[in-house]
Each structure stands twice: as C-alpha cells, then as structure tokens.
Amino acid sequence: MTDEVELNGADYRAVHRLSDRENTTLAEVGEPCDRVPAESLAPLLASGHIELATPADQESD
Amino acid sequence: MPPIGASQFGAFLVDGYSLLSAKVKEFSHEVEVELEPSEGLGDSWRATLPTGMRNATIIQNGAFFDTTAAGIHAAMSAAPATTRLVAWAPAGNSIGALFVACQGTLTAKYGVLSEGAKLTKANAAYQVTGALDEGVIVQAHGAVTADGDNASVDYTLDPTQTVIPITSNTLANPSVVTTPVPHGRTTGDIILISGVITSNPTINGSRTVTVISPTSFSVPVNVTTAGTGGSFVLANTRLGGVGYQFASAFSGLTGYIGKIRMSPDDTTYADAVTFVNVTAAPDAQRITVAGTIDRYLRYNKDVTGSGSVTPFAGFKRT
C-alpha cells in the first residue's frame, strides 16, 4: 500500500498544460509526460494534472 | 501577524484605476450579518437570528479631487451605477501579502467636498453585491517591461492557515495519526506535517489524508516505530478559486498576458488562470477556476512589444 513505485512519464497524459518554474512547456494538454521530472509525476497525479494514458493514446504516439 | 500601519497600504485599484495617488485618508470595508427579529408572543426581550445573508460595504474618504485622465474623478464620476472590480492590499504591496478584492461593486455614493482654505476632496462609498475575496498577492502593483516569473507563493506559509497539533502516529501501515482537536480534513486532502519525533520512518512532509474519524486519519507511510508530537497545515485546497488581475498603466506594448500557475512540488507547474490579453489600461479581470488548487502559486508575465504595463494580481482559494 505504501511501497513507492517510480512512475514512467510516457505512461501518463497531461490534463493541463505543464511547465517548469521558468514556464518552459513540458507537455501540452493530452501530450505524454516524458519530459516531466519523475519526482513530479506522483504529486501531479494526486492533484489531477496528469492521468494514466489509455492504450489508444499510446498507440497514437 | 504584527500590527499593520497605514504606510503598508500598498495598492488600491478600482477597475484598474489606481487611487493611491489621490492620497485617500481613510479606507474601510465592513461586512455585516443580516439579522431578523425572532421574538414572539410571550417573550419579554428582543431577540434576533441571523438570516444567513451578509453584505459588504467599502468606504473611502479624504482623497484629493483629481480630474487627470486616470485620476479619481475619471474612475468615479462617469458611471456610478456601474458594477466594478475593486482590490486593495492593506498589508503591503508584496508577493504573498494579503489581497482583498470584490466583484459587482456599485459606487453607491460619490461626493466632492469643497471647504474654505482646504484642498477639495473626493469621497466615495461602494455597495458590494457579491462576496469579498481575501487571498494573496501574486503580482505586486508595479511596472513590468519584460517577460518573467515571480517568486512562488507557498500556501503552507499562509498566516491565515490553522495549525492543527498532532498527538501521535501509530506503528502501522498506513500509520494512523491522532489529533487532540477535530482536524477538519476530508479524504484526499494533502497536508504538510512537521515536528513529529521518534516516528521511523518519519511522517513529516507532504502526505495525502484518509479520514478515519473527526480526530484521526491515516497517511500512507509504513511506520515501524510510532511517533509523537508535531502539527500539520493544509497543503492544497480542492474547491477552486478566483484570480484577479488589474492593469493601471499601459504604454508602448502591443499586448500583455498574465498567467497564474500552480504546483504541488514547486518543480512542475500546471496552468491555473490565464488572463485575457491586455491592450490598454485601465483594465480589470476576474476569472474563476474549479477543482484542486495546489500548494504553490506563481505568476507569469508575457509582454508583446516594447514598453511598459503596470499590473496587480491576486488569487483567492475558495
């Protein structure tokens, strides 16, 4: 339940535009999150800013 | 919060008109709870009950009468019955300081006062038709000439937050936290725990809450040695919020876009509010946003062209 598993950004899609502190875009809405720092994925998921990609999403990449 | 002096009154904008330059002498905002008589036959004393309605009034007195293009007379005299956006910064014009604003504000009274041997004054009273919004400044009122990002505003450092003490946390997976007073949280809230001792591993840090009872909740940590003490504050809110942006001056540029971004970790940000492109001043905007508002807020400035704009922006969590 509490084991921490490192998430893979390519498995997730941005729900909102994501950017770094300097406002450089990391992912537009619907894009994969492979440029998002790995340590940010879990908090972004908890906040609803990213979601797990569907198989259809991944096939379209 | 230490006492605040008049010199700290940092900004006062009405629909983008900056009225501090008119040297307002007094400013007050009052919130009134409406009451209804509740006594009846057999009662010998007056009694009242709150109706559940509140109303707010803003009063400013003693400003110098000023007819310059962006002065107080231009702001007040043209259409006193028009609804307005009003914002002020009673505790300083700095990022993270208190921001108060309201929408739907009607200028209920505007008067020009001339007295012998004195400068002419302009007084105004506003009736607020909606709620007062109290939040934080994300862009201090001042000139902007280039793109950039402001410092992050950390909600866990907000002085209006309630700090809830922790009695203990159990040896368990997940660990159960007990509080001596009702914690007021709901499942899914993210809190920042600090000051817990002996817990191994520590539960200090940012944690997601699963509520068990009004005075207990669990956090997803596999604790092998129980802990005691500490406290927590809320690290996000989940009922949306409202962003305000004003521009009191604009010259040379062809456009200006302000944006409020949010982040749970101060590393990766998501867009929260993007204001409409500003092409002239005065300008005032209010945009609501639903859902989760993360711990950190950050204001981004995007200018087009060469020149200057003087924005002021704040955000209120619902």
Boltz contact constraints between the chains, C-beta under 6 A:
constraints:
  - contact:
      token1: [A, 2]
      token2: [B, 173]
      max_distance: 6.0
  - contact:
      token1: [A, 2]
      token2: [B, 220]
      max_distance: 6.0
  - contact:
      token1: [A, 2]
      token2: [B, 221]
      max_distance: 6.0
  - contact:
      token1: [A, 2]
      token2: [B, 222]
      max_distance: 6.0
  - contact:
      token1: [A, 16]
      token2: [B, 270]
      max_distance: 6.0
  - contact:
      token1: [A, 16]
      token2: [B, 271]
      max_distance: 6.0
  - contact:
      token1: [A, 17]
      token2: [B, 271]
      max_distance: 6.0
  - contact:
      token1: [A, 18]
      token2: [B, 268]
      max_distance: 6.0
  - contact:
      token1: [A, 18]
      token2: [B, 270]
      max_distance: 6.0
  - contact:
      token1: [A, 19]
      token2: [B, 269]
      max_distance: 6.0
  - contact:
      token1: [A, 23]
      token2: [B, 149]
      max_distance: 6.0
  - contact:
      token1: [A, 23]
      token2: [B, 300]
      max_distance: 6.0
  - contact:
      token1: [A, 36]
      token2: [B, 268]
      max_distance: 6.0
  - contact:
      token1: [A, 37]
      token2: [B, 267]
      max_distance: 6.0
  - contact:
      token1: [A, 40]
      token2: [B, 265]
      max_distance: 6.0
  - contact:
      token1: [A, 40]
      token2: [B, 267]
      max_distance: 6.0
  - contact:
      token1: [A, 40]
      token2: [B, 268]
      max_distance: 6.0
  - contact:
      token1: [A, 43]
      token2: [B, 264]
      max_distance: 6.0
  - contact:
      token1: [A, 43]
      token2: [B, 265]
      max_distance: 6.0
  - contact:
      token1: [A, 46]
      token2: [B, 208]
      max_distance: 6.0
  - contact:
      token1: [A, 47]
      token2: [B, 264]
      max_distance: 6.0
  - contact:
      token1: [A, 47]
      token2: [B, 292]
      max_distance: 6.0
  - contact:
      token1: [A, 47]
      token2: [B, 294]
      max_distance: 6.0
  - contact:
      token1: [A, 48]
      token2: [B, 292]
      max_distance: 6.0
  - contact:
      token1: [A, 49]
      token2: [B, 270]
      max_distance: 6.0
